Amino acid sequence: MAVPDRGLRARLLTAPGVGEGVPGRRSRARTGRGHTTGARVPAGPAGALHLPATVRAAAPHQAARGRTGGPLRLRPSDVREAVREGREGNLVLFVVDASGSMGARQRMSAVKGAVLALLTDAYQRRDKVAVVAFRGAGAQTLLPATSSVLAASARLAELPTGGRTPLAEGLLAAADLLRVERLRDPRRRPLVLVVTDGRATAGPRPLDRAARAAAVLAATGAPCVVVDCESGPVRLHLARRLAHQLHAPHHHLADVASDPLVGLTTRSAA
């Protein structure tokens, strides 16, 4: 499958910690392949044997087992399996502000280009992706979780823009999508990229509602990254405040979609 390329390369964004998800090329995970990082008592049938750890577990019991020479006397309880670490694929959920506050043509073009670079990176790392956009009166799931990054790119290219900024609705839609996907694919860890300038202008007390919605999204435990698209001479720094509410790293758009872009990882929630 060919994915459009606009010359931008995305930073590496990873979920914090070590998961146990499906094989891929993004976040650290315990897998059946990869380099050995330790040993453990098997929870069921043992996987690959960790011989040194098995010998260490059996050694203190040799006298009690009557060994005076010859081979080591082993019991099933001595067996230790190797813990191996590789990489997993994630569900990368894009939550994109398409409102009038982001509506300047040049700025929205930069946003789409950055998201496209991140989508291309997701394709290369064997992720699933989903896209939620918010504008006007509410939020819309442009694309449910899929492995077709080309479809996500096409939906993004067709994304209409303008209107008020229903930030709360976008964050709540993201939380709802995460709950559904955890039932469908519980082993695949999510990574939520919120692309916004942080403004909220739709509905009553929009910033207060956005703060409550951020708490709902944070409560899902999904790691988030806020990509700040604010520009112009007057800066309100609302995206930075949103990042604090989500316990998420905050990065400006130019830092996420410039070249070269390597080495950025999400931090664990505070």
N, C-alpha and C positions, 0 to 999 in steps of 0.2 A: 504494500500500500504506500503510495507516495503522499507525503505531507508537505504542504506549501512551506517555502523557506523565504523569509524576508531579510536574511542576513543578520538577525539577532540571535544571540545565544543566551540561554537562561542560566541563572545560577542554579546550583544543586540545592534543592530544598528537600529536607528529610524529616520524617517523624522522629521525635526524640525517643530514647530508650531502645530496647531490643524487642522486636515482635516475634511472632511465630506464623507469619502469613505465607501467602503463595509466593513461589519463586519469582524474582524480578531483579531490578537493578537500581533500586532507590534506597530504601532504609535498611538499617541493620536488622537481622533476624536470625533466630535459631532455625537451622535448616538441616536436611539430610546430607547436604553437601557444603563444602566450604572448609575453612581452616578450623582445627580443633582448639577450643578455648577452655575446656574443662571436662569434668566428669560428673555423673549423677547416678543415683539409684533409679533404675527403670520403673516407670509407673505401670507398664504393661510388659509385653514382649520386648526384650532388649533390642536396641538398634545396634549400631557398630560398637564392638567391644573396645573399651578403654583398658588396655592390658595393665599398664602401671598402676592405675587406681584399683583395679581388681586385685592385683597382688598385694597392695598395701592394705586393702580391706581384709584379706585372708590371713596375712602374716601373724597378727597377734593371737590367732586361735589355733595355731599348729600344735602346740603342746597339748591343749585340751582335746584335740582331735586324734591324739596318739601318734603323731608323726615324729619319728626319730631320725629320719633320713629319707632319701628318695624324693619323688615328686611332691610338689605342694598339694596339700589336700584342700580342695575347693568345695564350697557349698553354693547353692543358688543365691543365697543372700549376699555372697561376696561380689557378685557380678556388678560391674559399673559400666555404663554406656557412655560413649563420647558425646560431648556437647559441641556441636559445630555451628559456626556462625558464617552466614553468607549475606545475601541481600534479598529483600522482598519487594514486590510491587504493591503500590498503595492505591486507594481511591483518592484522587486529587479533585476536590470540589472547588470550582471557581464561583465566587459570589461577586458579580460585576455590577457596579453602579453605572446605569445607562441614563441617568436623569439629566435634566437641564443644567444642573450644577457641574456636570462633566461634559456639557454639550458642545463646547467649542470644537470646531471641526479638527483643528490640528491636535488638540489634546486627546480627543476621542480616538483619533487615528493612532496616536502613541500608545494609548491604552490597549487598543485591539492588537497592535503589533507586539506589545509585551506579552499579552495573554497568548497570542499565537506562538511566540517563542517558548513559553512555558508548556503549551499543549504539545509542541514538537518534542520537547524534552520528555514529557510524559509518555509519548508514543515510544520513544527510544528506550525508556526504562520499564516498559511492559506494565504500565499502570492502567487502571480504569479511570475515566474522567466523567465529571458531571458539571453542568453549567446552570447556575441560577442567576437571573438578571432582575434588577428592580428599577422601576421608573414609574412616573405617573401616580396611579392609585395603589399599586401593589407589586408583588413579585411573581415571576414566572419561571418555571423550570424549563429552560430552553432545551435541555438534553438530560434525560435520566442517565444513571451510571452506565457507561458503555466502554468497550475497548476500541471503538471506532473514533480515533482522534480526528480523522478526516471529517467525520460528520460534525464533531464539535467545532472544528474550524469553520465549516460551512455555516453553521448556525450563528457563530460569532460574527462572521462577515455580514450576515443579514440582520444583525441586531439593530432595531430602531432605537433612537435616542430622543431625549427631551422630556419635559414635564417636571413635576415635583420629585422629591427624593424620599421615597418610603423606606428608609434604612431599616427600621424595625421589622418591616415585612420581609425584607431580604434576609435578615439574620434568622428570623423565625422559620422561613422556608428552608434555609440551610439546615437548621436543627431537625426539622421534620424529615428531610431527605436522608440525613444521617441515621435517624432511627429506623427508617425503612430498610436502608442498606445494611445495617447491622443484623437485621433479621435474615436478609437474603444471603449475605456473604460475611459471616461473623469473623472470619480469620483475616480479612483484608482491612488493615488499619487505614483510617482517613487522614487527610491533610487538607485543611481548608484555607484557601487563599482569598482574602477579602480585598477586592480592588475598588477603592473609593477615596474620595477626599474627606470623608467623615461627616459631611453635612447631612442634616435630616430636616425636611421641610414639609412633609405630608402628614396630615392629621393633627389632632390636638396634642400639645406639648410633645413635639416630635423628638426632641433630644432625650427627654425623660423616658419616652417609650423605647427609644433606641437603646438606652442604657439597660432597661429591663430585658429587652430582647437579647442583648449581648450576654447578660447573665444566664439566660436560657441556653444559648449556644455554648458558653463556657462550661456549663454544667454537664454537657454531653461528654466532656473529657477529650474531645477531638482537638488536637493541636492546630492552631491557627497562625497565619502570617497576615499582617495588614500591609498592603501595598498602597502607599500614599500617593494620590494623583493630584494633590492640591498644587496650584500654580498661581502666578500673578503676584503683584506687589503686596497685596494684603493677605496675610496668612492667619487662619484661625486655629490651626494645629488640632483640628477635631479628629483627624485620623489617628494622631498620636494618643489622644484620649481614648479612642475606641480600642486601640491596641492594649492599653492598660486595662480596660474593662474585660478584654478577652484573654488577658495574661499571655499576650502574643508579642513576638518581635514586630518592630515597625521599621519599614524600609521605604524609601522614596522610589518612585517608578523608575527613575533613571538608574538607580543602583541595581534594580532587578533586571533590567533589559538594556544593558550596555555591554560592550565587548572589551575584554574577556569577562565572563561571569562564572566564577567557580567558587565553591567552598562555603556557601551560606547554608547553615542548618538551623532549624528551629530549636528553641530552647524549651526545656521542660516548664510546665506551668508553675508560676510562683505559688 
